Amino acid sequence: MLNLLLTSSLHLVNEWYLYIKFLMSKFSQREFDVLAHVLNEIEDDHDLISLARTSSGNKVHIDNRADAIQAIISYSHSLSSVLSRKKITKDVLCKYLTSIGCVFSINDDKLALVNRVMGTLKKETNCEVTEKQPLENVLATSFLKWFFQLISPISATFSEFGPQHFYSDATGSCRVFDTSTALVNVSTELVSTANSSSIQPKHEQVSGDKDCAAMILRLVNTYKVTLNPNLKLENGTSVKAEPHGLIHLKSAGSVHNEKSCCGTYDANIGIVQEPQFSNYKIKFLHMILRINAG
């Protein structure tokens, strides 16, 4: 009985001590709310308690999530220092940003994600906030926005595109229809002229990470075009998450050269998350382009 009373008393002392430290801390109310939310995204209790013990230097007794969060906040000097901890993984940051409807690139590194979280504290932020959406919808729009910016010849990141964005057994295909002298039936993928004679599109089919990347580079370099995705869900963008992890994306959009909007495209893209990272890589990529090459 005495031991129980002593334990309860020590627990109350710990709670008051942590509360006083919070009052003396440098966290604003907004920072406190963000940090508490991020910490709650850590699903594994062991990881959360481990982070709390590390943050507090094992100075307080911690055996539950509430105490762990209190200890982390009380013994931390800044929000950024907590977000930089190893236990605050990319997955945790992605879950937080998704929960508040913040659009981000799924291939952002941890530093970029930390900066996005910090950016949500500012009135003027580069974090595009939308209505809260299912994770797969945010994933679809984020990936497509990132990917088509990456393969744009006028993008600063164009030189970074390569085989590393594909799995080694990836497959790809690309059909290009010249619409300057033909009308394209999108649903049947047939091309017909005024006299109804068929015109065969330029067609390329490849396999392997290097060949898939090379196919995309040939496409944009040959036609000098930028593909602009329509990111509106159920309009230009759709997503289906398979039970085994494959994310099937469908994207429709416009094709642009230096002078004008010269066509349209449709793409089917399959992506799968790497087991050792939070990044997604392309499993298959099939594209149809209708370009006025005249």
Summary of the structure (lengths in Angstrom):
residues: 294
radius of gyration: 25.4
end to end distance: 90.4
largest distance: 98.6
contacts: 863
relative contact order: 0.10
helix: 40%
strand: 26%
